[in-house]
């Protein structure tokens, strides 16, 4: 949730009187915004919503939303297909290129694009994988050649 001035001044449909002995309700239009209180709230200071992930910004409520839009620590969702992880903006490039299990990598043997997390499965079936033939002992041959020589 973004901490904005509008949060404090939502128009309510009905407001119950705060007096414990009164059961009346104030209908829509029976009250008005308190601009003095609004100004005081806007001058209050608050930390960034992303302080727990590393942002050290601290400023007036009136500036919080503008800061949040530009904050390098705000969460963004990884763009790699299959990954829905939220990471801080300032680490998103590293996550997407180096850490994300759904990032694309190229197989060293067949040059196909595969997901990083699928490397182990792919290496078991990659036809261009270099192995040692179990029949003749020849080393560094492609898996497809071994499969051909054993059939």
HELIX and SHEET records of a PDB file:
HELIX    1   1 UNK A    5  UNK A    9  5                                   5    
HELIX    2   2 UNK A   35  UNK A   43  1                                   9    
HELIX    3   3 UNK A   51  UNK A   53  5                                   3    
HELIX    4   4 UNK A   61  UNK A   70  1                                  10    
HELIX    5   5 UNK A   89  UNK A   94  1                                   6    
HELIX    6   6 UNK A   95  UNK A   99  3                                   5    
HELIX    7   7 UNK A  116  UNK A  118  5                                   3    
HELIX    8   8 UNK A  119  UNK A  125  1                                   7    
HELIX    9   9 UNK A  143  UNK A  149  1                                   7    
SHEET    1   A 2 UNK A  14  UNK A  16  0                                        
SHEET    2   A 2 UNK A  25  UNK A  27 -1                                        
SHEET    1   B 2 UNK A  45  UNK A  47  0                                        
SHEET    2   B 2 UNK A  58  UNK A  60 -1                                        
SHEET    1   C 2 UNK A  75  UNK A  77  0                                        
SHEET    2   C 2 UNK A  86  UNK A  88 -1                                        
SHEET    1   D 2 UNK A 104  UNK A 106  0                                        
SHEET    2   D 2 UNK A 113  UNK A 115 -1                                        
SHEET    1   E 2 UNK A 130  UNK A 131  0                                        
SHEET    2   E 2 UNK A 141  UNK A 142 -1                                        
END                                                                             
